Structure formats: C-alpha cells, structure tokens
Amino acid sequence: MGGLYHGRILLHWCDSCHTPVLADICSCGNPARAIPVTPPGDARPAFPDDIAFVNSIYEEQFGITLIPEGYIALLNKVPDIDRMEEIIVGGSIVGAIRYVPAKKQWEALPRPDAALIGVPKKRFIIVDEGALSSIREGRSLLAPGLISCDPSVREGDEVFMMTPSGICAGVGRARVDAEEADQMERGQVVKTRKNVPSAYVPGPADWDDAIRANRDVLSRTEAASGKFIADSIGPYEHLPMSVSYSGGKDSLATLLVVMKTYRKLPILYIDTGLEFSSTEENVQDVIKKYDLTCVRINTLEEFWRDFEIQGPPARDNRWCCRTSKLEPLRQHIEKNHGEIVSFIGQRKYESFSRMKNPRVWRNSYVQNQVCLAPIHTWTALHVWLYIFQEKAPYNSMYEHGVDRMGCYMCPASDVGILERIKEIHPALFQTWDKKVNSWKETIGLSEPGFSEEDVGKTGDLAE
C-alpha cells in the first residue's frame, strides 16, 4: 500500500551491527542499506509488549514466532482503513499486522521472508516447484500448480505458498477453502500479493547497540536542532519562554535538546484531566530529574461543560482540542504574559499537515504564542534513540502499543489502538461509557453503548 512522503526516508540497516541506522553509513564504518518501508517511514521501536503482541497474532494464525528473542524489531505505521504496521526484523519487512474494524480483530499479513524465521504450521499451501518462478513474479497460484492445501485454510485467509523443499514461493490471499482447492482442476487458488523485496540478515542486538550505531547521526541531529534554535530565537528572546510538555516522546525530546543546546526552561503542561495516569507520573518524573518549574493549566471542567452541549467529540468534529487546550492556553497567556515563546515537539513525519507547517509560527487560534519546532526534521526513531541515549524518563504507555500520548479516548486514535487501551485501562472506559450513555439518553438515542447505526449519527470516536 502506498503512502505520502513527508520527507526523505532515512531508515537503513547495518548488517554488521544488526541494528537500524538513520544514515547510509553506520557509526561502525560499514555501509547501511536502505529498508523499503512504506512512506512516510516514521518507524518506531517494538517494545517487549509489542513483540509479544505481534508474535501472538502470528502464532495464532500461522503457528510461527515472527520476532525472535534478542532481536531488534521496528514497527512502521502505514496508511490503511484503521491501524496497520509493517514489521521490520533483520533489516527486512517480514510482515505486517492490521486491525479490521468490521471483524473487530487483528490480522497478520506475512511477507515471504517470514518463512526464513519460522516454517508455517498452518494456513500454508504446498505448490509445485515449477510454479515457483511465476509466483515470485507476482502471478497468482492456479489449480494446476497446487499440490496440497493445509485443512485450516479458509477463503479469504492470508496464506504462505511453500514448495515441497521448504522454499517460500510467495504469500497471498486464498480464493477458496482448502476442501475446494484440493478438488479444483482449474481456476485461481491464491491471489499472490506483490511486495517490494527486502533482505533478511539475522542477528541479535539490543538498543544500546543501536545507540552506538547511530552515535554520529544523533550528534549531527542534536547540533542541527541547536543551530535552528540559535538562528531563530533572536527576535523573541525578550519574551517569557517554556517548553510545551504533553508527557509524550516528542515533547520530551524537545525538552532534552533545548536544555542541552540552549538553556533550561520551565515546562508548560495542559492537564485536561483525561490523560493516562502514566502521563502525570511522567510529568512528575521529568520535573524531579531535571529540577524544572512546571506551569500547569487544568481544563477538565471546560471539557465536561462543552460535552453537555456538543456531545462526544468525533474525528470530524474535534471541538475538544479547542476547549481543553487552545482556549485555556490563550487565556492563560493573555492573563499572565501577553505573549510567550513555546518550544514544541512537532515533527514533519507525523502528518501531511505538519509537514507543510513552518518551524517558526503563531498558532492561528492562539495568536499570542510564538512556536518553535527544534525537532521538526526528526523521525520517531531519532526521537527514541535520543531518549534512550540520554536515559530520559518516558511515558510507560509507550511500552503497551500506544504510540501517541493525549486524552485516553482521543477521537484521532485508531480503533485498534483504542481496543488495546481498553484492555490496559478498563476503568477509564467504564467512566467514559457511562458519560456517553447518559448523553445518549438525554438526546433520545435508543440504547446504551455504540451501535454501528449510532456511530453514523454521533461521529465515530476513533474512526
């Protein structure tokens, strides 16, 4: 599936260090090869919970462990109807996972190199050796090329196509059930999925190894961000300054680079009252570790006031950001300073709109805030390697498959991620469901809980 380029894709792999490298030369001196990830290529580390989650999906559907113990793995979010992530191991895209809202389940999308890690024990098809070359050229498997079909295969399943000698000819989606496939004399058995080839080079490594492999990259990146600050801050040095802090990785990296290349500043934290408990913990950890002053703006009352009027926020009606963040911030600045400078953790690889944003700007709604984005050109992997290198305390929710911090029920979230959040924090969603159901009764919607019909009326909370 294609994607939008938000900048040059920087992700490479060093086969000597067995780590990702954000340049074409590793710090060890060896060349690093490009990984053909789908744009925008904003890959992130797979934490232990991510690895266990990915492996559970592949074990259930194919009987294989996709990410071996002791290996570095990356997850690269790609465009899809909901959440879809490519999985990089050994410098190869060995597969993907995606959430299918209609089925309310996760699906594995393997690539041929996955069979180099583990031999599939189910959902596989044995093909004639003579069909190997045509399948690898992207042609679908026809009945004459079929030898046998694993009984577990059902129409619509993702399957491996294996030769009798154990070579993976390709992967694709089954067009028929196993029983029908074994009786076919003609017709399409599997529609082969075409993939950009990548090379799997196995080898164990850890994130300390990755930091060493990217030592030169991180040094250059930090220096470039420091130069941006030095070149841009002049006209605004007379204004009060702070680092906008959300408890997320990008604001943490921004705080670190500002402290290291400019000076220590207070953090500005807008507490919506709808954050994860780990976010508050992280704010306190950062304040303590770096001896910082925190300017806190509390906005929970404002959210529930507008909720009663407008109902739950939706992806196409995100009134919550204005109510809980922008307007309280504007009023705070107006009352206490008149005008301020904020260093903000905005990156161009996050979205198309942020790619187009300048690095120095005034928010269209909060005109009295001058914003500077020191890490605008960083990828998520730059951010994480920098945080790991600096041994900075980060929000623990990142270790549970959540890749962006904010309100726990944020309407910009993917449904698949909301489902994972519900498993971790069921009490939060019990409170949220109670509020939503009460609002639905008030306006006369039929039943508690969201039905597909009601979603169309109120807006999907995480479309």
Disulfide bonds with the S-S distance in Angstrom:
none
